[in-house]
């Protein structure tokens, strides 16, 4: 039914804890973009011809703005979406490179950099963009902690990769 070579490769890859951490990073980031999970909700009023109530859901892919409960506008959060997808892609690439620990550590450090960029874009699309004119009320959503969870998971993965690398080096010394 299954090719035993592929199944064996998958079993070797999953035996390492850092592969599970990287898989969780992939799942969190892909689901954030694919499901457009909101990380911030903004309520307030805008002043056009008349003052209207506004409710904005700011997500990882796009922002839904509901104006006066009868109009809906959507803005694409392009840079945040692509940054989040790049983090997911790099974590999946790092899983596949399980035999090359040096590149895994390098990719982990790049993921750290991209997480900082992701936090900047979350600030940009969430706080610095003005969706309302009067009395903004910012309500953070639980998914706001996703980058911090990803940061911790990436730390655990890099720590595991370094531990494996030290173990291999110690065996090389014995030979």
N, C-alpha and C positions, 0 to 999 in steps of 0.2 A: 504494500500500500504506500508506504513512505520510503524514500531513498535513505538507506541506512547511513550513507556518508553525510548527507545534509543533517539528518537527525543527530548524528554523533557530533558534528560541528556545533550545532545549536546547544547540545548538552554540555559541551566543554565551555562554551561561551557563558552560559547561564550559571555555571557553578561558581563563578566569581561574583562576589557581592557588588563590586563596582559596576558590573554590567546591569545589575538590577537597579542601582541608583541612576545610571544613565538612561535606562529604559523608562524610569519614572519621570525623569526630566523631559524625555521625548513625549510621553503621554500627556503631561501637564501642559506643555507648550503647544502641542498640536491641538489638544482639546480647547485650549483658550482661544485659539484663532478660529478653529472650525465651528465651534459653538458660539463664538463671539460673547464670551462670558464677560459681563460688565464688571469693572473694577471701581467705578465711581458713578454716583448719581448726583445730578445737580438740579436743584429746583430754584426758581426765581421768577422774575418778570422781565419782559423786554418792552421797549418803547418804540413802537412803529407809529401808525396812525392812532392806535389806541394801546393802552397798557394791557398786555396779555400774559397769562401764566405760561411758564415754560417748564418742561421736565425733560432732562437729557440723561440718557443711559450711555456712558462712555465705555466701550468695550475694546477688546484687543484687535478687532478687525475694523469696526466702524462705529460711529456714534449715531444713535437714534435720538432725534429731538422732536418732542411732541409739543406743539404750540397750540395753546388754548383748547386742548383735547379734541381738535377737529382737523388739524394739519400735522403731517409728519414729514420731517426732513431727515435725510441720512447723509452723513459725511464719512468719507473713507479715511481711516487712520493708517495710511499706507506705510509710513516708516516704522511704526510700532508693529504692524502686522508682519512685515518682512524681517524685522529684527527678531521677533519671536519665532518665526519659521526658521530662521538661520540658526538660532540656538537649538531648536529641535533637530535640524539636519546635522549639525555638528555633533550633537550627543549620539545620534544614530550612527554617524560615521565613526565615532570613537568606540562604539560597541563593536563594530565590525573590525576595527584595528586592534583587537584584543591581544594579538601577538607582538605588536609594536608599542611597547609601553612609553617610549620617548615621545612618539607622536600623540599618544593618548594624553600625556601630561601637557603637551603643547596645546592640544585642542581644548583641554580643560581650562587652561589660562586664557585662551581666546574666548571661551564661554563666559569667564569672569568679566572680561572687557565688554562683551555684548550685553551682559546683565546690567552693567552700569549704563550703557547706551539705552537699554530698554527702560530702565528707571527714569532716565531723562525724558524719553518720549512719553512715558506715562504721565510725568509732570506736565509736559508740554500740551498733550491732548486733554489732560484732565483739569489742570488748575490754570495754566497761563492763557489758554484759549478762552475767550469770553463768550459763553453761550447765553448768558443772561446780563441784563443791564442793571437791574435793581435787586437788592437783597438776595445775593446768591447763598444757597444753603447746600453745602457739600456733604454728601453722605457716602462714606467709604463702604465698600462691599467686601466680604470675606476674601474674594479672589485678589484683593490688593496685596495679599501676602504671597502670592504665587512666585514672584521673582525672589523673595527671600527664602522660600522653600527650595527653589531651584538652586540658589546660591549654596544652601546647606547640603543639598544632595550632591552638587558638584564638588564641594569640599570633601565629602565622604568618598566620592569616586576617586578623586585624585589621591587622597590618603591611601586608599586600597591599592591603587596602581603603584604608588611609591613603595608600599609594603611588599607587593609582589616583586618589584624590581630589586629591592634589598634582599629578599629571599633568594632570588636567582643569582645575584652577585655573591652571596655567601656560599652557595653551592659551587659556584665557579672557583671560589677561593680554595675550597676543600679539595677539588680535583687538582 
